[in-house]
Amino acid sequence: MVSKEKLKELRLFAADIRIAALEEFKAIGVGHVGGSMSICDLMACLYGGVMRIDPSNPRWEQRDRFIMSKGHAGPAMYAALALRGYFDREELLTLNRPGTRLPSHTDCNRTPGVDMTTGSLGQGFSTALGIAMGCKKKKLDSYVYVLLGDGECEEGQIWECAIFAPAKGLTNVIGFVDYNRLQICGTLEEVAGLSGIGEKFAAFGWHVVDVADGNDVEQILEAIDRAKEAADKPSMIILNTKKGKGCSFAEDVFNHNMPVSAEQAEEAIAALEAYKAGLMA
Ligand SMILES: Cc1ncc(C[n+]2csc(CCOP(=O)(O)OP(=O)(O)O)c2C)c(N)n1
């Protein structure tokens, strides 16, 4: 049972991740706001306590790994990494500028704390499974966490991975689907009619946990605990999220890589600061 204090700390951390990500978007005036905002609560849980990491030693062999398979949500991950001390917060303002270490999509050759280069949807999942196999071979007890988009689940590669992980006994894999139902130009159902993602993973032999509110840190933590208890299978956690969560100009809109004005960013940051003040009152 997680304490009320810890939950409050994680909710504040999630709000700070959103604020820091909005500062990134404000600095360059554009970005994947919706896909980043929907996963900030997961980032807060993973980087706020779940993962075994050492920000002063990003390549520590015993660390847990996180692969952002929906690589366009890099800005949310960078915000979490900066707030955990992997690099200075000011560096966030270089997002996607020439020479930056923070490209719009995650790149393990550039950013401290990024475990795999991603952006071509589907591929991050395959590499996560390769990393999980490597950890098993090296007898490391590390977990490999991997985040998929729901639109990304329309890639055939995802279902090759769905077959492969249980077959190879990759019990150290805990995946998440950011089930926000929106992709670039339509809903999941409109684009390819994909439904029942959890049932499909279960049919392939995964342990599946459905999280009713994937933007609630308490429910996310409970799901991760249940995934760890099911130690004989890889787990897939379906997070029912809202695209753009916590950022009114981006909530539930189809604008995928959207322009962000300074005014919009500042308004959204002010609303998040007010939310934080409410939590602390
Ligand atoms: C292989 C591949 N095909 C197409 C794209 C272009 N693309 C980038 S994001 C995206 C939609 C992803 O939707 P979803 O996985 O639901 O992510 P969310 O919008 O919820 O963050 C697409 C099609 C890509 N990056 N890689």
The ligand as a Tripos MOL2 file, in Angstrom:
@<TRIPOS>MOLECULE
LIG
   26    27     1     0     0
SMALL
NO_CHARGES

@<TRIPOS>ATOM
      1 C1          6.7120    3.1270  -38.7550 C.3       1 LIG1
      2 C2          6.0790    4.4880  -38.5800 C.ar      1 LIG1
      3 N1          4.9900    4.7990  -39.3090 N.ar      1 LIG1
      4 C3          4.4240    6.0250  -39.1730 C.ar      1 LIG1
      5 C4          4.9520    6.9470  -38.3150 C.ar      1 LIG1
      6 C5          4.3280    8.3170  -38.2110 C.3       1 LIG1
      7 N2          3.6310    8.4920  -36.9530 N.ar      1 LIG1
      8 C6          4.1980    9.1580  -35.9210 C.ar      1 LIG1
      9 S1          3.2310    9.2310  -34.5760 S.2       1 LIG1
     10 C7          1.9960    8.3920  -35.3440 C.ar      1 LIG1
     11 C8          0.6970    8.1110  -34.6360 C.3       1 LIG1
     12 C9          0.9460    7.3780  -33.3870 C.3       1 LIG1
     13 O1         -0.2380    7.2410  -32.6780 O.3       1 LIG1
     14 P1         -0.1890    6.6220  -31.2430 P.3       1 LIG1
     15 O2          0.6820    5.4280  -31.2500 O.co2     1 LIG1
     16 O3         -1.5880    6.4360  -30.8260 O.co2     1 LIG1
     17 O4          0.5680    7.7000  -30.3760 O.3       1 LIG1
     18 P2         -0.0490    8.9710  -29.6280 P.3       1 LIG1
     19 O5         -0.5260    9.8650  -30.7090 O.co2     1 LIG1
     20 O6         -1.1360    8.5290  -28.7640 O.co2     1 LIG1
     21 O7          1.1020    9.5290  -28.8780 O.co2     1 LIG1
     22 C10         2.3660    8.0530  -36.6420 C.ar      1 LIG1
     23 C11         1.5230    7.3000  -37.5810 C.3       1 LIG1
     24 C12         6.0960    6.5660  -37.5790 C.ar      1 LIG1
     25 N3          6.6790    7.4010  -36.6880 N.pl3     1 LIG1
     26 N4          6.6330    5.3300  -37.7080 N.ar      1 LIG1
@<TRIPOS>BOND
     1     1     2 1
     2     2     3 ar
     3     2    26 ar
     4     3     4 ar
     5     4     5 ar
     6     5     6 1
     7     5    24 ar
     8     6     7 1
     9     7     8 ar
    10     7    22 ar
    11     8     9 ar
    12     9    10 ar
    13    10    11 1
    14    10    22 ar
    15    11    12 1
    16    12    13 1
    17    13    14 1
    18    14    15 2
    19    14    16 1
    20    14    17 1
    21    17    18 1
    22    18    19 2
    23    18    20 1
    24    18    21 1
    25    22    23 1
    26    24    25 1
    27    24    26 ar
@<TRIPOS>SUBSTRUCTURE
     1 LIG1         1 GROUP 0 **** ****
